[in-house]
Amino acid sequence: MRKLAVDVGQSRVGLAISEGSLVLPLEVIPAGESAANQVLELARARGVEAIYVGLPLSLNGSFTASTQNSVEFANRLGAEFEVRM
């Protein structure tokens, strides 16, 4: 199963993809309104079956503004992509 890992930041979104048991860096795209659509297009083009979005937490394990941003990004992906999230 091919998987896509997503690391959501304020300026950029980092992507990595699995190739068998190996995970390779894929690309970095600018964060913004079109980032989720770009991730979805790439996932469909690469035959991705699961998308994993990183969940940044503070050192004590609590949610931060970055955590909320990642959750919202994951929800946008999940609304449009018919795979496990």
C-alpha positions in Angstrom: 0.0 0.0 0.0 1.4 3.4 -1.0 1.2 6.0 1.8 1.7 9.8 1.8 3.1 11.6 4.8 2.2 15.3 5.2 4.0 17.8 7.5 2.0 21.0 7.6 3.9 24.2 8.5 3.0 27.9 8.4 5.0 28.6 5.2 5.4 25.1 3.6 3.9 21.7 3.5 6.4 18.8 3.3 5.5 15.5 1.6 7.1 12.1 1.7 5.8 8.9 0.1 6.3 5.2 0.8 7.9 3.0 -1.9 7.4 -0.5 -0.4 9.0 -0.5 3.0 11.1 2.6 2.2 9.9 6.2 2.7 11.3 8.9 0.5 11.0 12.7 0.5 8.8 13.8 -2.3 8.5 17.6 -2.4 7.8 20.7 -0.5 4.9 23.0 -1.6 3.9 26.5 -0.4 1.3 26.5 2.4 -1.9 28.4 1.5 -5.3 28.0 0.1 -4.3 25.7 -2.8 -2.0 23.4 -0.7 -4.7 20.8 0.1 -5.7 20.6 -3.5 -2.1 20.2 -4.6 -1.7 17.3 -2.1 -4.9 15.6 -3.3 -3.8 15.9 -6.9 -0.4 14.4 -6.1 -1.9 11.6 -4.0 -4.3 10.6 -6.8 -1.6 10.8 -9.4 0.7 8.6 -7.3 -1.9 6.0 -6.4 -1.8 6.8 -2.7 -4.1 4.7 -0.5 -3.5 6.4 2.9 -2.6 9.9 3.9 -0.9 10.6 7.3 -0.8 14.2 8.6 1.7 15.0 11.3 0.2 16.3 14.6 2.6 18.8 16.2 2.1 19.0 20.0 3.9 21.2 22.6 6.5 19.6 24.8 3.9 18.8 27.5 1.6 17.1 24.9 -1.0 19.9 24.6 -2.4 21.3 21.4 -1.0 24.5 19.9 -2.0 26.8 17.1 0.1 24.5 14.8 -1.8 21.5 16.0 -5.1 23.2 15.1 -3.7 24.1 11.6 -2.7 20.5 11.0 -6.1 19.2 12.1 -7.9 21.6 9.8 -5.7 20.7 6.9 -6.3 17.0 7.6 -10.1 17.6 7.6 -9.9 19.4 4.3 -8.0 16.4 2.8 -10.4 13.9 4.4 -13.5 15.6 3.0 -12.1 15.2 -0.6 -10.1 11.9 -0.5 -11.7 8.5 -0.2 -8.8 6.9 1.8 -7.8 6.2 5.4 -6.6 9.3 7.2 
